[in-house]
Amino acid sequence: MLNWLRHPMKENRPHRNAPGRRPTPGRVWPLAVALVVSTAPTGFAETIKIGGTGAATATMEALAKAFERAHPDQKVIVVPGLGSRGAKKALMAGSLDIAVSADPLTAAERDQEFGAFDYARSPYVFITSRAHAASGLSMKELVDIYNGTTTTWPDGSRLRLILRPPLDSDTTALRAISPAMDRAVQAALSRPGMINAPSDQDAVDAIEHLPGAFGISTLGLLISEKRSVKVLAIDGVVPSTKAMAEGAYPYFKTLRVITRRTPPPPVQRFLEYLQSPRAHEILSTLGFWAVAPKAGR
């Protein structure tokens, strides 16, 4: 059991009944009696709702299916399109049981009786739609692309830079690479007419379909969604979970799950499943490196 789940906290948690079909008039009591007889004492399957960063959506769907096979009495719904911040808001409003976030909890969020633990990392990757583009870039070349010095590919065709919102975790990670990259990203965000993709999926969609497009994503998203883009080596290193784990490729996104400190038993079972060998195996096949929670969290 996760250490931070052991501490009882007072909370008001809505009662969760799995959805069922409304009985037709005249058959309410026979149906109700039949349900009590046939399902007692287990009743309907319990539902867990998960949502969050787009980088994790397809992988969470794969994990949810495997979890349901191991726990046939439970149903996991993965809600797409929320993003890290939207998922945290939904969790705090009681609309989600688990938020998957690339952003850490703030102190204020921890004060609201929420806990989190990191469960996976995936390499950040720089990608393009061009099959005949260069196989790799140097960090200096990356900086030149973002600051606007480089606007074409080596053959002279247009390079279309796809940005993410200023407060998005991908933008924050880019800016943290170096002071030069921080200035370059700020310059890109300030240039008029730039393409700004609001979500992880929107960014990859644009890069897949726009000629000469270039931008950032995560290896896990590309593999789990079977995306058709070209991943570029950076400073001669091809992005992979092995290169990331060995420190040869230092650019990665950390994903964490957030829930109430005292979640209901089904949610707790799913959180513990994320740490199982089977879940780690699934993560590894989809471009993620499993992370064990720190003791005492």
N, C-alpha and C positions, 0 to 999 in steps of 0.2 A: 504494500500500500504506500502511496506517496506520502512523504512526511507532512507536507503542508495540508494534506486532506484530513489529518488526524485531529486537528484542533477544532472543537465544536464552536460554532458561531451562531448567534441568533439571526434568523432571516425569515422573511415571508416568501415562501416559494409557492407558485400557483400549482394547484392539483392538475396532474397531467393524465387525461384519459385518451387513449388512442381513438382516432376517428372511426366511427361506425356508420353504417347506412341507417337512416331514419326509418323506423317501421311504418308500414302503411296503416291507415285507420282500420280498426276492426281486428288487427292482428297484433296489437301491442303486447297484451298480456301473454298470449301463447309464445310469442317470440322471446319475451323477457324471461319466461320460465325456462324455455329451451336453452337460452344463453347461460343461465345460472347453472343448469344441470350439466351442460356440455363443457363449460369452461371453468367451473369452480375447481380449485381456488385460484387458478392463475389468471383468468379473465383475458382481456385483449393484450396483444403485444404492446410493450412499452416503447415509446418513441423518443429518440434523441435527435435534437436538431443542432446541426453544425454549420457554420458559415465563416467566411473570412477572406483572406488575401487570395487573389486569383491564382497565384503561384502554386497553391496547395489544393485547388478545387478537385482536379481530376485524380490526384493521388488520394485525397480523402475519400472520394467515391470508391476507389479500389479497396482502401482499408475498410470502409463501411461494409462492402459486400463480404469481405472475408470475415469481419466481425459477426455479421448476421448469420453466416454459415456456422460459426462456432456458438452462437447464441440465438437459436431460432425463435425465442420468445421476445426478441427485441428488434426494433426497426430503427434504422438510422437514415435521416433525411439530410442531405447536403444542400444547403441553400447557396446558389451561385450569385456572383455580382455584388457582394457586400463590401469587399475591401476590408483592410484591417480596422480602420476607424469605424466604418459602418457596422462591422461585426461586434466591436466592443460596445457600441451604443445599443445594438439589439440585445446583447447579453444583459446589459444593465437594465434594460426595459423589460426583461423577462421573456423576450421573443426567441432567444436562442439558449441552448444549454452549454454550448462550447463555442468560443470564438477562436479562430486561427489567425494569428497576427504576426506580421513582420516587425511591428513596433512593440517595444517593451511596455509594461504597465507603468503608468505614472504613479507618483506617491499618493495622489488623491484617489486614484483608482484602487490602489492597495488598501487605502483607508475605508473603502466601500465594501470590504469583505470579499475581495476577489484575489485569486492566486493564479500563478502562471508557471509553466516550466517549458524550457526549450526541448523540442523533440527531434528536430532535423535541421540539416543545412544543405544547401545546394549551391553550386558555383554560379556566380553571375557570369553571363556570357554576352559577348558583343556579336551581333548577328546581322546578316544581310540577306537580301533576296537574290543577289547576283551570283549565279553559279560560276561565273568566270572571274569574280573579283579576287583580289589578293587573298592568299590563305591565312594571312596574319597581319597584325599591326603592332607597332611599338607603342609604348605609353605616350611618347611625344607625339606620334601621329594621331592618337586618340584625342589628346589635348587640342591639337590643331583642328580636328574635325569639330569639336564642341565650341572652340572660340571663334570659328568662322574663317580661319586661315585656309583650310582645305574645304572646298565645296564640290570637288569632282573626284571621280575614280581615276586610276592611272590611265585609262583609255580616253579620258576627257568627258565621259558621260556624267550626268548630274548625280550628285550624292544627296539624298534626301534624309536629313537627320530627324528621327522620331524621338520627341522628348516625352517625359512624364511630368505630372504636376509638381510644382515647387516643393510641396510638403510630403510627397510620396516617398516611401522608404527607398525605392530605387534611386531617386534623385539624391536623397540624403547620403546613400552609400557611395554614389559617384563622387559627390563633393568631398567626401572624407578620404578619397584616395590620396590626394596631395593638394597643397595650396594652389598649384598651377591648374589642376583639374577643377578645384572649387571656383576659381575665377572664370575658367572656360565655361563651366555649366551655367554660372550666373550670366555670362555674356549671351549664351544661347537662349536662356529663358527671357532675356530682355530684347532679343531681336524680333522685329515684327514679321508676321507671316509664317512662323514656325508651326509645325504639326505637333500638337500636344495630345497624346493618347491618355484618356482618363483611367483606363484599367490595364492590368497585365495582359489580358486577352486582346484588348483593342490595340495595344502596341504591337503584338505579334501579328495580328491580322493585317495591320498597315504594312509591316515589314514584308510579310508574305506576298502582298498584292501590289504594292507600289514599286515601279521600276527604280532600281538604285537605292532603295530604302536601307537605312542603317539605324540600329539602336541597341538597347540593352534588354535582357530577359534573364531567366534562370534555366539552367540545364534541366531541372526537374519538370518545369512546365513544358518544355519542348518535347521531352521524352514521353511524359504521361499523356500529352495531347497529340502525340505523333505529328508534330509541326514540320512543315517543309521549308526550312531556312538553312542557311550556311553559318556554322559557328566558326569564328575566327580565333586563331591562336593570338595570345598577347605576350609580347616580348619573347616569342619563341616557344611558349608553353601552351599546349592544347588543354583547354579546360576539361577537367574530369573530377569525379569525387575522390579518386586516388591521389591526383595531384593536389587537390585541396587539402586532403587529410595529411599529406606529407609536407605541406607548407610551400610547395613549389608554385601553387596558384593561390594567391592570398585573397581573392575577391569572391565573397560568398554572401548569401542571404540566410539568416537564421530564422527559423519558424518556431513559434511557440503556441501552446494551447492555453486558453484562459477560461476559467470557470469560477463558480463560487467556491469558497474554501471548504464548504460542507455540501458537496453535490449529492443528489439522490443516487442510490446504488447503481442504476443502469449507467449513469454518466461516469461514475467512479470505475465501473468495470471497463468502459471504453478507454478511459485514460490509462488504466493499467495495461490494457491490450496494446496500446501504442508502444509500450516498453517490452513487449514480448518478442521472442526470436522470430516468430512468423511476421509480425509487423515490420521488424527491421529488415527482413528478407524482401518484403514488398517494397519498402522504401529504397533499398539498394538497387533494385531492378528498374526503378523509375527516376534515377538521377539524384537521389538524396543520400546523405550520410546521417545515420541515426545518432542522436545525442542522448546520453543518459542524463536524467535530472540530477542536479547537485543535491547531495545529502543535506537535509535540514531545510529545504525550501518549502 
